[in-house]
Amino acid sequence: MTDGSKRGIIAARLRNYFLTGLVICAPVAITVWLVRSVIEWADSWVKPYLPRFYNPDNYLPVAIPGSGLLIAIVVITLVGFLTANLVGRSIVNFGESLLNRTPLVRTIYKSLKQIFQTVLQDQSSSFKTAGLIEYPSPGLWSLVFIATDAKGEIAAKFNERGMDMVAVFLPPTPLPTAGYLLFVPREKILPLQMSAEDAAKLLISGGLVAPDHKPLANAPRPVAQQKTA
């Protein structure tokens, strides 16, 4: 074996070692960075509003990262507890009535509240199911998140025409944080068994990270909320 071939083998091995280490270290580093960013963001919002006595940074020799996030979690939980009783609910209703009388603010508040209620409380309407639709043209399939049946005035307009429509969210790749809301006939949706989390991984990776598939015998695959007779 010549010296050139030996150097080539060593270089190939070093490259493989580097790529293997990168596969292990990069996800860890990015996860740590994201967690740290969230903690620092929460601290920057909460700590400036804390009374001096309750801020641990004022009487401890070192700053404690995450104390603001912990306090925020405690306060949010306490607000939820107080809202569960009559007195707390009355206070919340009074505050909401003030917001609802304020121009511009009421529009923003109502929209945000409806979004959070839909995502966090109405689990039947959350993006729990993924599917495929023919988009942007016949023969080309796009991955979508199935939201819920068409509702309200939109559903009424579709019902007048005998159309059974489902709302789906079509996100882009590789950042599925924005996209299109589409209303698709129920029979045009090809539902998938994969979870919404696995579908998000597939989108973010550009199709490189595909979840394992275990076929389920005779398993029903509903599209959004199945309508009862």
C-alpha positions in Angstrom: 0.0 0.0 0.0 1.4 3.3 -1.0 1.8 6.4 1.2 -0.9 8.2 -0.8 -3.5 5.4 -0.3 -2.7 5.3 3.4 -3.2 9.0 3.7 -6.5 8.7 1.8 -7.7 6.0 4.2 -6.8 8.0 7.2 -8.5 11.1 5.8 -11.7 9.1 5.0 -11.7 7.7 8.6 -11.2 11.1 10.1 -14.0 12.5 7.9 -16.3 9.6 9.1 -15.4 10.2 12.7 -16.1 13.9 12.3 -19.5 13.3 10.7 -20.4 10.8 13.4 -19.4 13.2 16.1 -21.4 16.0 14.4 -24.5 13.8 14.3 -24.2 13.3 18.0 -23.1 16.8 19.1 -25.2 19.0 16.9 -28.6 18.0 18.2 -27.4 18.2 21.8 -25.9 21.7 21.2 -29.0 23.0 19.4 -31.3 21.6 22.1 -29.2 23.2 24.8 -29.2 26.5 22.9 -33.0 26.5 22.4 -33.7 25.6 26.1 -31.3 28.3 27.2 -32.9 30.9 24.9 -36.4 30.1 26.2 -35.2 30.3 29.8 -33.4 33.7 29.2 -36.4 35.0 27.3 -38.7 34.1 30.2 -36.3 35.6 32.8 -36.1 38.9 30.8 -39.8 39.2 30.8 -40.5 38.2 34.5 -37.6 39.4 36.6 -37.9 43.2 35.8 -41.4 43.2 37.2 -40.6 41.3 40.4 -40.4 43.3 43.7 -36.8 43.7 44.8 -37.3 41.4 47.8 -38.7 38.5 45.7 -36.0 38.7 43.0 -33.3 36.1 44.0 -30.6 37.9 41.9 -30.6 40.8 44.4 -29.5 38.7 47.4 -27.7 35.7 45.9 -24.0 35.9 44.8 -24.8 34.5 41.4 -27.8 34.8 39.1 -30.0 31.8 38.9 -31.1 31.0 35.3 -34.7 29.9 35.1 -36.0 31.5 38.3 -38.1 33.8 36.2 -39.5 30.9 34.2 -40.3 29.0 37.4 -42.0 32.0 38.9 -44.0 32.5 35.7 -45.2 28.8 35.8 -46.2 29.3 39.5 -48.1 32.5 38.7 -49.9 31.0 35.7 -50.9 27.9 37.7 -52.1 30.2 40.6 -54.2 32.3 38.1 -55.8 29.1 36.8 -56.6 27.9 40.3 -58.2 31.3 41.2 -60.2 31.4 38.0 -61.7 28.0 38.9 -63.7 29.6 41.8 -66.5 32.2 41.6 -64.5 35.2 43.0 -61.6 34.6 40.6 -63.9 34.1 37.7 -65.7 37.4 38.5 -62.3 39.2 38.5 -61.4 37.7 35.2 -64.7 38.6 33.7 -64.3 42.2 34.8 -60.9 42.4 33.3 -62.1 40.9 30.0 -65.0 43.3 29.9 -62.5 46.2 30.1 -60.5 44.7 27.3 -63.6 44.1 25.2 -64.4 47.8 25.4 -61.0 48.9 24.2 -60.8 49.5 20.4 -58.0 47.5 18.6 -57.0 45.7 21.8 -60.3 43.7 21.9 -59.7 42.4 18.4 -56.2 41.2 19.3 -57.2 39.8 22.6 -60.2 37.9 21.3 -58.2 36.4 18.5 -55.3 35.3 20.7 -57.7 33.9 23.3 -59.6 31.9 20.7 -56.3 30.5 19.3 -55.1 29.4 22.8 -58.5 27.9 23.7 -58.6 25.9 20.5 -55.0 24.6 20.7 -54.8 23.9 24.5 -58.4 23.1 25.5 -60.3 21.9 22.5 -58.2 18.8 21.8 -60.6 17.6 19.1 -59.7 20.5 17.0 -55.9 20.3 17.4 -53.6 19.2 14.6 -53.4 15.6 15.8 -53.7 13.9 12.4 -51.7 14.2 9.2 -52.8 13.4 5.7 -52.0 13.8 2.0 -53.9 15.9 -0.6 -53.3 16.4 -4.3 -51.7 19.8 -4.4 -50.7 22.0 -6.2 -52.0 19.9 -9.2 -53.4 16.4 -9.8 -50.7 13.8 -9.3 -48.6 15.9 -6.9 -49.2 15.2 -3.2 -48.6 17.5 -0.3 -48.4 16.7 3.4 -51.0 18.5 5.5 -52.2 18.7 9.1 -55.9 17.9 9.4 -57.7 20.5 11.7 -61.4 20.0 11.9 -64.6 20.1 9.9 -65.7 23.3 8.3 -67.7 25.4 10.8 -70.0 28.4 11.0 -70.9 30.4 7.9 -68.2 28.5 5.8 -69.8 25.2 6.7 -73.3 26.6 5.9 -72.2 27.7 2.4 -70.6 24.3 1.7 -73.7 22.5 3.0 -75.9 24.5 0.6 -74.0 22.9 -2.2 -73.9 19.4 -0.6 -70.2 19.6 0.0 -68.6 17.9 3.0 -65.4 19.9 3.6 -62.5 19.6 6.1 -60.1 22.3 7.1 -56.4 21.4 6.7 -53.2 23.3 7.2 -50.6 23.2 4.5 -47.2 24.1 5.9 -44.0 24.8 3.9 -40.6 23.1 4.2 -38.4 23.3 6.2 -40.0 25.7 8.6 -43.7 24.7 9.1 -44.5 27.8 11.2 -46.6 29.4 8.4 -48.7 28.1 5.6 -52.1 27.9 4.0 -55.5 27.1 5.4 -57.3 25.0 2.8 -60.8 23.5 2.8 -60.7 20.1 1.1 -63.5 17.6 0.3 -63.3 14.8 2.9 -63.0 12.1 0.2 -60.0 13.9 -1.3 -57.9 13.6 1.9 -55.7 10.5 2.3 -55.2 10.2 6.1 -51.9 8.9 7.5 -51.2 6.8 10.6 -48.2 8.9 11.6 -48.6 11.4 14.4 -48.5 15.1 13.8 -45.0 15.2 15.5 -43.6 12.6 13.0 -45.2 14.6 10.2 -43.5 17.8 11.4 -40.2 15.9 11.5 -40.7 14.8 7.9 -41.4 18.3 6.8 -38.5 19.9 8.7 -36.0 17.4 7.3 -37.3 17.8 3.8 -38.3 14.2 3.6 -35.1 12.7 4.9 -36.4 11.7 8.3 -39.3 9.3 7.7 -41.0 7.6 10.7 -41.2 3.9 11.0 -44.4 2.4 9.5 -46.2 -0.5 11.1 -49.4 -1.3 9.2 -52.4 -1.8 11.4 -54.8 -4.5 10.2 -58.4 -3.2 9.6 -57.6 0.0 11.6 -60.0 2.8 10.9 -58.4 6.0 9.7 -60.8 8.9 10.4 -60.5 12.3 8.7 -60.9 15.0 11.3 -64.2 14.5 13.2 -66.3 11.7 11.7 -69.9 12.8 11.4 -72.5 10.6 13.1 -75.6 9.7 11.5 
